[in-house]
Amino acid sequence: MSLWSKIFTMFRARANEAGEAVVDANALRILDQEIRDASEALRKSRDDLTTMMAQRKLSFNKVQPKQNKIAEYSGFIEQLLDRGDETLAREVAQKLADLERETEADEVLLTQYDGNIENLKKSILQAESTISRLKQQVDSVKATENVQRAQAALASQHSGTNTALRTATDSLERIKQKQLERAAKYDAAKELEHFGGDHDLKAKLAHAGLLEDHSSADSVLARFKSRPALSAPPALRLDVDKPKSNV
Amino acid sequence: MAFQWTTAALYEALIASELNLEGKIELNDGLEPNISVQLAEFGDLPVQITVSGAQLMVSSALWEASQVKDPARFNELALKLNPVNALSNIGLITLVPGRDLYIMFGELSASSDLAHVIEEIRVLADNTIEAAEAFADQLIASEINSGVQS
């Protein structure tokens, strides 16, 4: 059964006990067992890998002397055939044929070892990642337990009252309250400024045409017209910079 | 191995950070200590921070299960919200037998930068307040909820 299924089964069992803490020591016990199992599998895979690699090395070590022998025998056969000693050449050829069969078998064995080693390495990687995932899960369960405990402690401080545990809705209410207060303060300040400042009077005077309006188009134009005339911009004299030879 | 926060070290770092100017930071010491942060900006919502091994969990209380009008409907809405709300999830924990609490939570690596932890605290508080606003009509006895003003 998968880990999640186990935890869910535990939830259901607990639910039937009518209200035990949901994620508790049981979840940790399950996770602990999972980690032990995975670690055991990992240890076994590592042992197998060591054995397998040792065996491969032994087999590989046998191949080279055989290859040397094959080269040596091939040389003998050539020399014997040159001398016309067919009988002895045949005898050596028999040995050579045996050796070639053996090395072929050795190659097959080595390929098998390589395949097994590859598989073991894969399953070791897999086991390692399973273990680290399980350990993360343990951290999550512990963190949740911690939150549970902290919230339960808060709740027990208010155990007499119905639901006095400070939650999101209470904080939202505080924020709204603060916003209302801030808005009220803002309005009050506005009103004060309105009364205290000369805003009202200025508006009335401007309306009566007694106050100069600095930002009207008329006043801007008038400002420009009343400026002393600037000296004329220098005339454009393009010929000045031309090289003398061209003149 | 990379640096990892412990609850105590994180508490010291938070106290020394700018977050300390914005609210109250407390360490609830014990066998498994946790940090509680209450920021004025988020209506003094208590946000719990705990470090457990390689994991850092930030959480806040939404409301008790008994305050939800239609649990099946609310659960469905919460599940639909989870994928959209990238940084925080809604979950349910048991406080004491028979008393379940909905929480908003987010998890970080215990190797996260202090800046990331602080951001997570703010985002979680913000999301919690958002949720309180969005789910207000799913809760019963709003006069009880809004009655707490201290």
Interface residues (C-beta under 8 A of the other chain):
Chain A: A18 G19 E20 A21 V22 V23 K135 Q136 V138 D139 S140 K142 A143 T144 E145 N146 V147 Q148 R149 A150 Q151 A152 A153 L154 A155 S156 N162 T163 A164 L165 R166 T167 A168 T169 D170 S171 L172 E173 R174 I175 Q177 K178
Chain B: N28 E32 N34 S36 F42 G43 D44 L45 P46 Q48 T50 V51 S52 G53 A54 Q55 L56 M57 S59 S60 A61 L62 W63 E64 S66 Q67 G91 L92 I93 T94 L95 V96 P97 G98 R99 L101 I103 M104 F105 E107 T128 I129 A131 A132 E133 A136 L139 S142 I144 N145 S146 V148 Q149
